[in-house]
Amino acid sequence: MKLPKNVLSALSLLAVAVLVRAEVVERVIVRVNGDIVTQSEFVARQAAAVQAARIAPDRVEAFLRENNAKILQEAIDELLLVQRAAELGYKITPQYLNDVVENIKKENNIASDEDLLQQLRREGMTLSELKRNIERNILRQQVVQRELQSKLNLTEADARLEYEAKKADYSRPPYVHLQEIAVASGPPGSQAQAVELVKRARAGEDFAELAKAHSLAASRASGGDLGRLNRGDLPPELEKAVFVLAPGAVSDPIASPRGLLIFRCVEKSEGSFTPFEEVKEAILKRLTQGRMSSQYEAYMEGLRQAASRGIELRVREVPLSVTVAPSSLLEPPAPDTPPAAVVKPTAADEEFSVTPQAAPQRVAPPAAPGPEKPTPAPTPPPR
């Protein structure tokens, strides 16, 4: 189902080609302060990672061996953020979730609730799971907004400092837009022919037509047009001759390994810098993303450390795909994930029954609320 950009712009629906048998007993992969990640959820996350990275079928197993620990950490982090939202008192009302679902139906031309349910079944998801994913992602966004984005405080002065420090990145190099005619330099009379062509071009004859009729260069098909050439693109002897030409001027014949060359300057620029105002917003966006990335990781590390005693790995063996044998969840080991406090499974690996479904539960990344109804103001945390 295609989800509308203005409702769930970052929501990546996982098209997982896995059929789970009618009655299943599903393992708990990890417990995080009482909340859990099931094996079907984890398999869905694996599929999402494979899809996002566009991994070829013969590379899926190797990719998952390298990324299973990272995928697990992302699942743990999601639960930690949702739990932090609960601590802050953030809530999403059932009515708002219903409104988002209605907006999904509208944007995707889904006529009825039954049509929506059929579409969700085809994608291995129930309506309650869809609502849960929407709720989780909005809560995560609210936590990030409150705890991180609101504290970045980047200003135009920050952008200006970045601009001045990397001003060379915003330079526009000198360039010249040229047309050419190439005449053979060996045969008798070739010099006279070149001089005559220069004379005719300077007298006002169409340079492109002269090139099509007389040039030996491959560019003759386009009227000798070479496009824009930056300073440094041409050999020094040619660059010296063409960069002194004024727009509309035609050069004298210039000897070269390709023969006698005649150039006409269409336009040129001495080079400049992109004005700060033109790039200010892009600089602020890049600075925000960079600082957000580092602060987000530091923030999450704090949540992980605070919850370390409540994070328990229950199952270490997960599928590398739905068609290959299981492999160690943490093989190869990652230096920073999962948290050091994760413990080895015990003999009493916890299991529980789930409602039959057509495919593993899908997990979606952060979603944005729809335009028809503003995001409900979160309930302020208790003072």
DAMOGI-V645074 format. One record per helix or strand. SS is the DSSP state (a for helix, b for strand). FROM is the first residue (numbers start at 0). TO is the last residue. If there is no record, write none. Layout:
ss=SS from=FROM to=TO
ss=SS from=FROM to=TO
This chain:
ss=a from=4 to=7
ss=b from=23 to=31
ss=b from=34 to=37
ss=a from=38 to=52
ss=a from=56 to=87
ss=a from=93 to=106
ss=a from=112 to=121
ss=a from=126 to=146
ss=a from=148 to=150
ss=a from=155 to=164
ss=a from=166 to=169
ss=b from=170 to=171
ss=b from=174 to=182
ss=a from=189 to=201
ss=a from=206 to=213
ss=a from=217 to=221
ss=b from=224 to=229
ss=a from=235 to=241
ss=b from=249 to=249
ss=b from=253 to=255
ss=b from=258 to=268
ss=b from=271 to=272
ss=a from=275 to=305
ss=a from=307 to=309
ss=b from=310 to=312
ss=b from=316 to=318
ss=b from=325 to=327
ss=b from=350 to=353
